Amino acid sequence: MSPILEISGLSKTYASGFQALKHVDLAIETGEIFALLGPNGAGKTTLISIVCGLVNRTDGTVMVAGADIERDYRAARSLIGLVPQELSTDRFESVWDTVAFSRGLFGKPKNPAYLEKLLRDLSLWEKRDERIMALSGGMKRRVLIAKALAHEPRLLFLDEPTAGVDVELRRDMWRLIRELRETGVTVILTTHYIEEAEEMADRIGVITGGELILVEEKAALMAKLGRKELILQLCEPLSEIPAALGRHKLELRAGGSELVYVYDATRESADVASLVTELSAAGVQFRDLRTTQSSLEDIFVGLVNGGGRS
């Protein structure tokens, strides 16, 4: 099956000379959830805006289900839904009217049953006759999602979809995103919430300075760049690490009462057993141990700061 989104050599330089994107290559498979991570100003919103036809590219190609976003604009745009970062909604319209109008913009026939299901799924049905200006910020964001889905797109962009919303709404949106994927909708989201990408994404891309520096399956990324720590609670504090243990990556913490072994879980698991044996031989006794693994946030910070980039 061909990717639903194919980006090749995409660049964007503004009139000021600022280069927001630098030769970005990316292919998104149908039905996946892809998280695009990056610091402010990295190029995330520019990338989305170009694909959605809001900003013109300087160079490169963008194809949506085989349709070029400029030469075949109508065909490409009809396949895309966008939930923008800003809460820009028509303040005096009702929820129902604004969602129905969004569907009509794409030439879709009226389908009240579909719109009702959409509003019910987003917990908006009881608010359908209310003016948007009267809604809370969280409800307004739900309306933005409803507008983006009104014309039944195959590719949905969520630009910081849960920024400024409470935990309950964030969880509701995560559930909705999973349900959309089950119906065949491909979802691309940008987020500042690392746990959101860790919870939702199949693959993760990291962009910084306009360059896409990494694209990887989430599990593979964490296995490749993540690290584990084996933390041993010592029976007696140590003032220094015994020389006999020098070949291991060890450090003392908590005033010498904790011995920490940092290792790559995919390569050095066998060394854990030998470490325990050598600890006993060196007369170092421990009363408890635990392991921790680096989170996606740790990996992301390391990549953006230049560590771990291949």
C-alpha positions as CSV (number, residue, x, y, z in Angstrom):
1,M,0.0,0.0,0.0
2,S,1.3,3.4,-1.0
3,P,1.9,6.0,1.8
4,I,-1.0,8.5,2.2
5,L,1.5,11.3,2.6
6,E,4.8,11.6,0.7
7,I,7.1,14.6,1.3
8,S,10.3,14.9,-0.6
9,G,13.0,17.6,-0.4
10,L,10.5,20.0,1.2
11,S,12.1,23.4,2.0
12,K,10.6,26.8,3.0
13,T,12.5,30.1,3.0
14,Y,10.5,33.2,4.0
15,A,11.0,36.6,2.4
16,S,13.1,37.7,5.4
17,G,15.6,35.0,4.5
18,F,14.7,32.7,7.4
19,Q,14.8,29.1,6.3
20,A,12.0,27.3,8.3
21,L,12.3,23.9,6.6
22,K,15.4,22.3,5.1
23,H,15.0,19.4,2.6
24,V,12.5,17.4,4.7
25,D,11.7,13.9,3.5
26,L,8.9,12.0,5.1
27,A,6.4,9.2,4.3
28,I,3.3,8.5,6.4
29,E,1.6,5.2,6.1
30,T,-2.2,4.9,5.9
31,G,-3.8,4.3,9.3
32,E,-0.8,5.2,11.5
33,I,-0.5,7.8,14.3
34,F,2.6,9.8,13.8
35,A,3.9,12.3,16.4
36,L,6.0,15.2,15.3
37,L,8.1,16.5,18.2
38,G,10.3,19.6,18.3
39,P,10.9,22.8,20.3
40,N,9.2,26.1,19.5
41,G,10.3,27.4,16.2
42,A,11.5,24.0,15.0
43,G,9.3,24.0,11.8
44,K,6.4,21.8,12.9
45,T,3.6,24.3,12.2
46,T,5.2,25.4,8.9
47,L,5.3,21.8,7.8
48,I,1.7,21.2,8.6
49,S,0.7,24.6,7.0
50,I,2.4,23.6,3.7
51,V,0.7,20.2,3.5
52,C,-2.7,21.8,4.3
53,G,-2.2,24.5,1.6
54,L,-2.0,27.4,4.0
55,V,1.7,28.3,3.2
56,N,3.5,27.9,-0.2
57,R,6.5,25.7,-0.4
58,T,9.8,27.0,-1.7
59,D,11.1,23.7,-3.0
60,G,10.2,20.0,-2.9
61,T,7.0,18.0,-3.5
62,V,4.1,17.0,-1.3
63,M,1.7,14.3,-2.4
64,V,-1.5,13.3,-0.5
65,A,-2.8,9.9,-1.7
66,G,-1.1,10.6,-5.0
67,A,-2.4,14.1,-5.5
68,D,0.1,17.0,-5.6
69,I,-0.9,19.7,-3.0
70,E,-0.5,22.5,-5.6
71,R,-1.3,21.0,-9.0
72,D,-4.2,18.9,-7.6
73,Y,-5.2,21.2,-4.7
74,R,-8.9,20.4,-4.5
75,A,-8.3,16.6,-4.5
76,A,-5.5,16.8,-2.0
77,R,-7.3,19.3,0.3
78,S,-10.5,17.3,0.4
79,L,-8.6,14.4,2.0
80,I,-7.1,16.5,4.8
81,G,-8.6,17.7,8.1
82,L,-6.8,20.3,10.2
83,V,-7.2,21.1,13.9
84,P,-5.2,24.3,14.3
85,Q,-3.4,25.3,17.5
86,E,-5.3,28.6,17.9
87,L,-8.9,28.6,19.0
88,S,-10.2,30.5,16.0
89,T,-13.9,29.7,15.8
90,D,-16.8,31.7,14.6
91,R,-18.0,33.3,17.8
92,F,-21.7,33.9,17.0
93,E,-22.5,30.7,15.2
94,S,-24.0,27.6,16.9
95,V,-22.0,24.5,17.2
96,W,-24.3,22.7,14.7
97,D,-24.2,25.4,12.1
98,T,-20.4,25.8,12.1
99,V,-19.8,22.1,11.8
100,A,-22.4,21.7,9.0
101,F,-20.9,24.7,7.2
102,S,-17.5,23.1,7.3
103,R,-18.8,20.0,5.7
104,G,-20.5,22.0,3.0
105,L,-17.3,23.9,2.2
106,F,-15.9,20.6,0.7
107,G,-19.0,19.9,-1.4
108,K,-20.1,17.0,0.8
109,P,-23.8,16.3,0.8
110,K,-25.8,16.9,3.9
111,N,-25.5,14.0,6.4
112,P,-27.2,14.9,9.7
113,A,-26.8,11.4,11.0
114,Y,-23.0,11.5,10.6
115,L,-22.8,15.0,12.2
116,E,-24.9,13.8,15.1
117,K,-22.6,10.9,15.7
118,L,-19.5,13.2,15.4
119,L,-20.9,15.6,18.0
120,R,-21.9,12.8,20.3
121,D,-18.4,11.2,20.1
122,L,-17.0,14.6,21.1
123,S,-19.5,15.2,23.9
124,L,-20.9,18.2,22.0
125,W,-24.4,17.0,21.2
126,E,-25.9,18.7,24.2
127,K,-24.2,21.9,23.1
128,R,-25.2,21.7,19.5
129,D,-27.5,24.8,19.6
130,E,-25.2,26.9,21.8
131,R,-23.2,29.8,20.4
132,I,-19.5,29.0,20.3
133,M,-18.7,32.2,22.1
134,A,-20.5,30.8,25.2
135,L,-18.4,27.6,25.3
136,S,-15.4,26.9,27.5
137,G,-11.9,26.6,26.0
138,G,-12.0,22.8,26.2
139,M,-15.4,22.7,24.4
140,K,-14.2,25.1,21.7
141,R,-11.3,22.8,21.0
142,R,-13.7,19.9,20.6
143,V,-15.6,22.1,18.1
144,L,-12.4,22.6,16.1
145,I,-11.9,18.8,16.0
146,A,-15.5,18.4,14.8
147,K,-15.0,21.0,12.1
148,A,-11.9,19.2,10.9
149,L,-13.7,15.9,10.7
150,A,-17.0,17.2,9.2
151,H,-16.0,16.3,5.7
152,E,-14.7,12.8,6.6
153,P,-11.0,13.3,5.8
154,R,-8.5,10.5,5.5
155,L,-5.6,12.4,6.9
156,L,-6.0,14.4,10.1
157,F,-3.5,17.0,11.4
158,L,-3.7,17.9,15.1
159,D,-1.5,20.9,15.9
160,E,-1.0,20.9,19.7
161,P,-4.5,19.4,20.1
162,T,-4.5,19.3,23.9
163,A,-2.6,22.5,24.7
164,G,-4.3,24.2,27.7
165,V,-7.0,21.5,28.2
166,D,-7.5,19.6,31.4
167,V,-6.4,16.0,31.9
168,E,-9.9,14.5,31.5
169,L,-10.3,16.2,28.1
170,R,-6.9,15.1,27.1
171,R,-7.8,11.5,27.8
172,D,-11.0,11.9,25.8
173,M,-9.1,13.1,22.8
174,W,-6.6,10.3,23.1
175,R,-9.6,7.8,23.0
176,L,-11.1,9.6,20.0
177,I,-7.8,9.5,18.1
178,R,-7.5,5.8,18.6
179,E,-11.1,5.3,17.4
180,L,-10.3,7.4,14.3
181,R,-7.4,5.2,13.5
182,E,-9.6,2.2,13.7
183,T,-11.8,3.6,11.0
184,G,-8.8,4.1,8.7
185,V,-8.0,7.8,9.4
186,T,-4.3,8.6,9.5
187,V,-3.4,11.0,12.3
188,I,-0.4,13.3,12.5
189,L,0.0,15.3,15.7
190,T,2.4,17.9,17.0
191,T,2.7,18.1,20.7
192,H,4.7,19.6,23.6
193,Y,3.4,16.9,25.9
194,I,6.0,14.1,25.6
195,E,3.7,11.7,27.4
196,E,1.1,12.3,24.6
197,A,3.5,11.0,22.0
198,E,4.6,8.1,24.2
199,E,1.0,7.2,24.8
200,M,-0.4,7.5,21.3
201,A,2.1,7.3,18.5
202,D,3.2,4.4,16.3
203,R,6.1,6.4,15.0
204,I,7.9,9.5,16.1
205,G,9.7,12.2,14.2
206,V,11.9,14.8,15.8
207,I,12.4,18.1,14.0
208,T,14.7,21.0,15.1
209,G,16.1,24.0,13.2
210,G,13.9,23.1,10.2
211,E,15.5,19.7,9.8
212,L,13.9,16.3,10.4
213,I,16.7,14.7,12.4
214,L,15.0,11.4,13.2
215,V,12.0,9.2,12.2
216,E,11.6,6.0,14.1
217,E,9.0,3.6,15.4
218,K,8.4,4.5,19.0
219,A,9.4,1.1,20.5
220,A,12.5,0.9,18.4
221,L,13.5,4.5,19.3
222,M,13.2,3.8,23.0
223,A,15.1,0.5,22.6
224,K,17.9,2.1,20.6
225,L,18.4,5.4,22.4
226,G,16.8,4.6,25.7
227,R,19.0,3.5,28.6
228,K,18.4,1.6,31.8
229,E,19.7,2.1,35.3
230,L,20.1,-0.6,37.8
231,I,20.0,1.0,41.3
232,L,21.3,-1.0,44.2
233,Q,20.6,0.0,47.8
234,L,23.8,-0.9,49.6
235,C,23.9,-2.4,53.1
236,E,26.9,-0.2,54.0
237,P,27.7,3.1,52.2
238,L,30.9,3.2,50.0
239,S,33.3,6.1,49.9
240,E,34.5,4.9,46.5
241,I,33.9,2.2,43.9
242,P,36.2,-0.8,44.3
243,A,38.8,-1.1,41.6
244,A,37.7,-4.7,40.9
245,L,34.5,-3.2,39.5
246,G,36.2,-0.7,37.3
247,R,35.1,-2.2,34.0
248,H,31.4,-1.5,34.7
249,K,29.7,1.9,34.2
250,L,29.1,2.6,37.9
251,E,28.5,5.7,40.0
252,L,27.7,6.3,43.6
253,R,24.7,8.4,44.7
254,A,22.9,9.3,47.9
255,G,26.0,9.8,49.9
256,G,27.5,6.4,48.8
257,S,24.4,4.4,49.9
258,E,23.3,3.8,46.2
259,L,25.4,2.1,43.5
260,V,24.0,2.9,40.0
261,Y,24.8,0.9,36.9
262,V,23.9,2.6,33.6
263,Y,23.5,0.3,30.6
264,D,22.0,-0.3,27.2
265,A,19.2,-2.8,27.8
266,T,19.5,-4.3,24.3
267,R,23.3,-4.9,24.5
268,E,24.4,-5.3,28.1
269,S,21.7,-7.3,29.9
270,A,24.2,-10.2,30.3
271,D,26.6,-7.9,32.2
272,V,24.0,-7.4,34.9
273,A,24.5,-11.0,36.1
274,S,28.3,-10.7,36.0
275,L,28.1,-7.4,37.9
276,V,26.1,-9.0,40.7
277,T,28.7,-11.9,40.9
278,E,31.6,-9.4,41.0
279,L,29.9,-7.3,43.7
280,S,29.7,-10.3,45.9
281,A,33.4,-11.1,45.2
282,A,34.3,-7.6,46.1
283,G,32.5,-7.8,49.4
284,V,29.8,-5.3,48.4
285,Q,26.4,-6.3,49.7
286,F,23.1,-4.8,48.8
287,R,19.7,-5.1,50.4
288,D,17.5,-4.0,47.5
289,L,17.6,-3.2,43.8
290,R,15.4,-1.6,41.2
291,T,15.6,-0.6,37.5
292,T,14.5,2.5,35.7
293,Q,14.4,3.2,32.0
294,S,14.8,6.6,30.3
295,S,11.5,8.1,29.1
296,L,10.7,9.5,25.7
297,E,11.3,13.0,27.2
298,D,14.8,12.1,28.1
299,I,15.5,10.8,24.6
300,F,13.9,13.9,23.0
301,V,16.0,16.3,25.1
302,G,19.1,14.4,24.2
303,L,18.4,14.5,20.5
304,V,17.5,18.2,20.4
305,N,20.6,19.0,22.3
306,G,22.7,17.0,19.9
307,G,23.2,13.9,21.8
308,G,22.2,10.5,20.3
309,R,21.8,11.9,16.8
310,S,23.1,9.5,14.2
